[in-house]
Amino acid sequence: MTSSQLSAIFLLTLFAGLMVRFWLAMRQMLHVRHHRGSVPTAFAEIISLEAHQKAADYTLARVRLGMVDLFISSCLLLILTLGGLAQGLYDLTGRFLDAGSLAQGLAFIAAIAGISWLIDLPLGLYRSFGLEARFGFNRLTPSLFIVDTLKGVALAALIGLPLLAFVLWLMEAMGERWWLFVWAFWLSFNLLVLLVYPTFIAPLFNKFKPLEDGPLKSRIESLMTRCGFRLSGLFVMDGSKRSAHGNAYFTGFGAAKRIVFFDTLLDKLAPAEVEAVLAHELGHYHHHHLWKRLAVIGVGSLLFFALLGHLANQAWFFEGLGMQASGTAPTLVLFALTLPVFTFPLTPLMSMWSRRHEFQADAYAASQAPASALVSALVKLYRDNASTLTPDPLYSSVYDSHPPAAIRIARLQVASQ
């Protein structure tokens, strides 16, 4: 392949992906707007028209913001690559640091990350203090936003930079099969994060306290016994200090498994509904969904790292994406920037797989707790989180990791009969 051919393929793929994604967004907006005027029959008795219209307006606002974000990020990608900004930043760092050195590589990557963060900052601020605030969800204060930002930068400097330095060293020191060593390190690090995140990283941003004794804790412990599930603790997180959205999640694995409830979720759901939501999450563990996903990610990432190892030796890869310089840092940067352009066609496949897992978890939950309780919990969450009940079917099939509300609840209602 020549550099001009890669440039053409890159532009064509980027443009085609943009057109498809904008088309899907327009379909979503038209479909949601068309059904805004009336609540779907299946929900007519439990969701008010006001709540349905709020969900529609919230969905439309998010899709519009997503389109703006997509356009800006695509323009930035073109400027960095074919526009020559990445090469310019590499040359600039080379004036102050030894060309091709580890220090220059780190500075170059940090410069790319810093520019991307600055470009994303206005949209992030608007998302929290504009869109989310307009619909009554934002509880993040400007001071907390600054504190979160400083903590994130500190973590990136203390953890991210040493990790990048080690990866760049591996790429230089491990010969032609360096990509295999980098993949093994990357996979090991991700598993380590799953282990240490609950106890060392998450508490830097939120407060966690053990779930208090009472009817809810008794229900949950009984459910755990029925399911044969052991964990390190039940915790409540102060999610309300940033958002009114409710959620619950499992984190960690092995002896570090823990269940975390947002305080906003516990405020909205009855104990039986919380139990049903938890049974759904247990369904993911029962079906080994986490390990299946890790296996797919492991195999997929191995293929991508092997491709990266091949491209690192191809001059047309660098020249075709706007860089004359080659080496470890440019290889990583160009690959990370352009990979999402070429992997977008995988999105509907991953979404379909995720929705299948959700159905399996729902079925497990219905076998361990009343399906009607899970239905009522989901309805409350759809309502309180302003999730649309009428997504465009094609848009949903491409992007949604969870099945549409109507289909999901219909299956559960059959299970409860």
N, C-alpha and C positions, 0 to 999 in steps of 0.2 A: 504494500500500500504506500502511496505517496502522501506527503503532507497536505497537498491541495485536495486530495480525495477525502482525507479524514476531516478537513475543514468543512467540505461540502456535506459529508454525512452528518457531522455534528450539527451544522446549521439546520439541515433538513429534519433531523430527529427532534431537535429543540423546537423548531417551528411547528412541526406536526403535533408534538406533545402539547404545546401551548394551545393550539386550535382545539384539540380534543378536550382538554381540561376546561377551556372557556366555554365550549359548547355544552359540556356536561353541567357546568355551573349555571348556564342560562336555562337549561332544561329544569334544573332543580328550582330555580327561582320562579319560573313560569308555573311549574306544577304546584309548588307550595302556595303561590299567590292565587292560583285558580281555586284551590280548596280552602282558602282562608275563611270564606264566608259561613261555613257550616262544619260542625263537629262530625267526624265519621260516626256512622250509626252504631258501631260496636262500642263507642266511648260516649255516646250522647248523654247517658245518665250519670256519668261519673266525671266528665271533664266539661267545665263550663265553656261557653263560647268565648268569653273574655280570656280565659287561660289558653284556649286553642289559638286565638288570634295573636296573643303575646308570643307564643311559641313560633308561629309563622313569621312574625316580624323579627324576632330574634334570629331565626334561621336565615332570613333574607339578609339581615345586616351582617351576619357572619360570612355568608357566601360572598357578598360584595367586598368585604374586607379581605377575604381570601384571594379574590381576583386581583385586587390592588397589590397584595403581597406577592402573588405569583408574577405579576408584570414587573415589579421592582426587582425581585430576585433574579429573574431572567435577564433583565438589562444589566444588572451587576455581574452576572456570570459572563455575559458577552464582553463587557468592559474588561474584566479580569483576564479573560483568555484571548480572544481574537483582537480585542482592543488594546492589548499590550500592557495593562496595568500590573499584572503579575510579574512580567519581565521587568517593568520599571521598579517595582518594589524589591525585586531580587538584586537589581543593579544598585539601588540605593543602600540596601543593607551591606552590599559588598564594598561600599566606600568606607564603611566604619569598622568592618570586621573582615577577617581573612576569607577571601572568596572560596567557597566550597567547604568551609569549616563547619563543625557542629554548631558553633555559636551563630554563624550566619543562617544556617538552616532553621534554628529555633526562632531567630529574629524574623525571618521571612514568613514562617508559618504564623507567628504571633501577629505580624502586620496584617496578613490576610484575615485572620480571625477578628482582629480589632476593627478593621474596616467593615466587615460583614456585620459585626455587632452594632456599630454606629449607624449603619443603614437600617438595621432592624429596629433600633431603639424607638424612633417616632411611632411606628406601627404598634410596637409593644405597649407604649404609653397610652396610645389611643385605645387599644384593645381593653386595657384595664380601667382607665379613668374616663374613657368615652363610652365605648359600646357596652361593656359589662356594667358600668355605673348607670347607664341609661335604662337598663332593664332590671336594675335593682340587685345585681349579683356581686358587684365589686365591694369589698371591704378593706382592700389594700390601701394603706395611707402612703403619702409621698415619702415620709420618713422610713417606713418599713420597706418600701421599694428600694430606697438608697441602701439600706442595711443589707437587704437580700443581694443587691448588685455587688456590693463590696465583698460579701461572703463568697459569692460566686467567682469573682475575680481572684480572691485569695486562694480558693480551692484549685482554680485553674493554674495558678502560679506554683502552688506547693505540690500539686499532684500531677497536673497535666504536663507541665514543662519537663519534669524528670522522666515521665513516661515517654514523651516524644523524643527526648534525648536518647533514651535507651533504644527506641525503635530505630532512630537514625543510625545509632551505633551498630545495631544488628544488621542493618542494610549494608553497611560498609564492611563489617568484619566477617560475615558468615558465608562469603563466597556466592556462587551462582544460586544456591538454594536458600538464600537469605529469606525469601518470602515464606518458606515453611517455618522458619524459626519465629518470624514476626507473627504469623498466624497463630502458632502455638502460644506465644506470649499474649496476644490479643484475646484469645479465647480464655486463657487462664485468668487474665485480669478481669474479664467480664464475670466469670464465676466468682472471683474474689469479691467483686463489688456486690453481688447478690448476697454474699455472706456478711459483709461488714456494713453495708448501707444502713440496715435498720438500727444498729446500735451506735454507729460512729458519725454518719453523715446526716441522716434525716433529723436527728435532734439538734443539729446546728440551725435548722430553719423552723422547726415546729416543736411544740411541747407535747410530750406523750405521758399519759398517766394511766395506770392500770384501771381496767373496767371495775366499777364498784360492785360489791356484793349486792345481790337482789334478784328479782324474778328473771331479768334478762340474762344475767350471768349464769343462773341455774339452767335456763333453757339452752344456752350455748354449750355449757359443759355436758348436758345430757345429749345434745346433738353430737358432740365430739365423741362421746362414749359409743353411741350407736354406730358412728361411722368409723370407729377405730382410728381416730386421728389424734396425734399428739403435736403440741406446739409449745413454744417457750413463753407465751403470754398473750393476753387480750388487752389491747390498748385503745385509748380514745385520744385522737389528735385534734388540736385546736385549729381545724381547717377554717373555722368561722372568722379568723382574724384576716383572712385574705379573700374569701369568697363565700357566697351563700349557697353554692352548689354542694350537694351531699354525695358522699361516696364511701366505699369500704374496699379494702384490698388486703391480700396476703403479701407478705414480703419475706425475703430470705428463703433458705432451704436447709434441710437437715435439722440439726438441733437449734438453729437460729430462726426457725419458722415462727412468725407471729401474725396475728390478725389485728388490723388497725381500722377503727371506725372513725369517720369524721364526726365531730360533735354535732354538725348540722344534720347528719343522717339520723342520729339517735333522737334528735328533737322532732323529726318528721314522721318516723315510723314507729308502729307499735311493736312490742317484744316479739310477737308471732311473725311479724313481717321481717324484722331484723334476722330472726332465725332462718327464715326462708331464703333471704338474700345470702346469708352465710352458707346455707346448704348448697346454693348455686356455686359459690366460690370453692367449696369443698369438692364439688363435681369436677372442677378443673384438675384438682389434685388426684381425684379418683381415676380419672382417665389419663393421667400423666401428660396433660397438655403442656406444662412448662418444659418438661424434658423433651417432648416431641418438637417443640418450637426451637429449643436450644440445639437439638440435633440438626434440624433443617438449617438454622442459622450457621452452625458449625460447618456443615458440608458446603453451603452456599458461599460462605466467607472464604473457605479454602480455595474454591474455584476462582473467586475474585482476586485473592492474593496471588494465585498462580498466574492469572492474567496480568496482574500488576508486575510480577517478576519478568514476564515476557516484554511488556511495554517499556519497562525501564531501560531496555537496551535498544529501543527503536527510535532513531532520530526523528522519524516522521510523526511520532506521538507528540513530541514536544513542539516541533515546528508547526504541526497542524493545529495545535491549540494555542498558538501565539507566543511560544517561548523559544528563545534560542539556547538558553541555558538548560543543562540537564543535571542529573545528580539525584541524590536521595530526597531532599526537601521538595524540589520541583515535581518529582515523580509523585510523591504523596499528595501534594496540593492539587495538581491537575487531575489526578484520579478521583480524589474526594469531591472536587467541584463538578466533574462531568458525569460521574457514575449515575446519579439520580436521573439524568436525562435519558440514559439508555435502559434503565431498569423500570421505568414507569409502566411498561406493559405487564410487569409482574404484579402490579397493585391489585387488580381484580382477582387474581389467583390467591394471593395472600388474604384478601378480604373474605373470599368465599370459604377458605379453610378456617378462618377465625369464626365466621358465622356458624359453621358446622360444629365447632367446639362449643359455642354458646348454646346451641340446641342440645348438645349432649349434656352440658352442665345443667340446663333447665330440667331435662328428663331425670337426672340424678336428684336434683333438688325436690322434684315432685314425688320421688320415692322415699325421701327422708323427712319431708315436712309437707304440710298441706299446700297443694298447688294453688289453691285460692288465695293463700297468704302471699305467695310470690307474685301472683297477678296484682293484688291490691298494692303491694310494695312497688312494683314496676310502674303502675299507673300513677302513684304519688310521685315517683322519681321523674317520670316523663313530664308530669305537670309542673312540679316545683323547679326542675332544671330547664323548663321551657324547651323540651325536645319535640320537634315536629312529629305529628302522627301521620303526616302525608308526604313523605319524601318521594321524589321521582324514582321509580323502580330501577332505571338504568344507572342513575347517579348513585343510588344506594348500593347496587350490586358491585360498583367499582370501588367505592370508598369505605362503606360502612363495615366496621368490624363486628357489629352486633346486628341481628336481624331487625327488620322494621317492626315497630310496635304491634301493628295489627296481626302480622303473621306469628310473631312470637307469643302473644297473649292467646291467640286462637288455639295454638298447640297446647298451651298450658290448660286452657279451659276444657279441652278434650280429655287431658290427663286427669283432671279433677272430677270428671263424671264417673 
